[in-house]
Amino acid sequence: MSSPSLLSQEDWLCLSFLSGIGPARLSRLFTYLMHLEDSKHPDAHSFASDEPHAVSHSPAKQIDDVLSYDVLRSLKWPDVTAREAMAYLTTGTLNDAQEKKRQDTLVWLEQQDHHLILPTHFFYPEALKQIPVAPILLYAKGNVAALRLPKFGIVGARRCSTYGRDMAFHLAYELSALGIAIVSGGAMGIDTAAHQGALASNVAPNIAVMGTGLNHLYPQKNASLFKQLLDQDGLLISEYPLTTTPRPSLFPPRNRIISGLSMGVLVAEASLKSGSLISASYALQQNREVFALPGRINDMNSAGCHQLIRQGATLVRNVQDILDECPSDCLPVHKMTEHDTPAAEERQTQASSSEAYAGQTVLFKQDNKPTPIPKSLSSDAKQIIKCIEDQARAMDFDELARVTKLNASGLMQALMELELNACLKNKGGCYVRI
């Protein structure tokens, strides 16, 4: 995924403060602007700054050439959000509450080891750019170099058993000792055990993905854990503005970042209704390896893990079971063994969408069929899918425009829709079926 240069970092920051905004709407705008640049659209101008504190507002004339209220509405931005966005982009106008957030964030960024990371930045992981609804802004506190390490996610029940806690700790310890950064959500239970195991190895830093703003770390009971994590060169990250307080609706979306950062995700303990299964679903959607720790057959806290194993997840008995299935090019070179290079065709799990298609949620696919097409797709998007499937090969933007006879704006919006629904992927400027 290339990064659009139409808007500065501060522009994206201010847009994130608008009424009714969220990760999906920012991602749709980012993808739209990305397609403008990828297709060398004559209206796409480059005047961005990657400096985290740069105050740079794009000239109104150039903004109006590319973005408008109608364009934002076509990207499914609400009326109030689109109007606020255009007021900001053309005049720099924010309301008092939004301006305070802006000023408070700039003050926060002045502190040591405080960062705001966009897809344009060196430390933004390439793998995270490829996921549906990739976060456009990552607030980071700590050692951002941890994002460049091989990473593995460990998640599970908050109310876990001693067995689950001990196994999460042990596996995190061994993986971290190999130079692999552990990624989890900072919650009580399995998440805490995984972070503690990584800290105990004191080799690779570990990463906690917060479901709140970094000024309101949750749970408060883990304040000492978060401090120790930072003291040992770890990293706290969040896509939410600094002052965002805990709300139940914020935690499931952050799971896509845990799996998106990671080469694989282990579910250490989970009931059938556990939020950890959301992480597994995201991992499959993102073409990540999924692992599950078995437990007693009558233990409800392991029922979710057993379901994942039946559906194709890798059963984990020890750390080697994880290393055997992870992509060899993602592992630390100095720690590879003869077991670290499994043939790609032997991997059973395939990328699939975790969205509900026709009332069913797809967790695992047992064949190599393409991702199901949502019934809600627009007619233009369905036409593009049919075109690529009929040709049975990748097609670039110009060829798609020629064959489908869609105009540039319509084609870009349809391609964005397909990428956000994990139906297509842009590989080197060509679109391929997922």
Secondary structure as UniProt FT lines:
FT   HELIX           9..15
FT   TURN            16..17
FT   TURN            19..20
FT   HELIX           23..38
FT   TURN            39..40
FT   TURN            42..43
FT   TURN            52..53
FT   HELIX           60..66
FT   HELIX           69..74
FT   TURN            75..76
FT   HELIX           79..91
FT   HELIX           96..109
FT   TURN            112..113
FT   STRAND          114..117
FT   TURN            119..120
FT   TURN            122..123
FT   HELIX           126..129
FT   TURN            132..133
FT   STRAND          138..142
FT   HELIX           144..148
FT   STRAND          151..155
FT   HELIX           162..177
FT   TURN            178..179
FT   STRAND          181..184
FT   TURN            188..189
FT   HELIX           190..201
FT   STRAND          207..209
FT   TURN            214..215
FT   HELIX           220..222
FT   HELIX           223..231
FT   TURN            232..233
FT   STRAND          235..238
FT   TURN            242..243
FT   HELIX           248..250
FT   HELIX           251..261
FT   STRAND          264..267
FT   TURN            272..273
FT   HELIX           276..285
FT   TURN            286..287
FT   STRAND          289..292
FT   TURN            297..298
FT   HELIX           300..302
FT   HELIX           303..310
FT   TURN            311..312
FT   STRAND          314..315
FT   HELIX           319..325
FT   HELIX           328..330
FT   HELIX           333..335
FT   HELIX           338..340
FT   HELIX           344..346
FT   STRAND          356..357
FT   TURN            358..359
FT   STRAND          360..361
FT   TURN            375..376
FT   HELIX           379..391
FT   STRAND          395..396
FT   HELIX           397..404
FT   HELIX           408..420
FT   TURN            421..422
FT   STRAND          424..427
FT   TURN            428..429
FT   STRAND          430..433
//
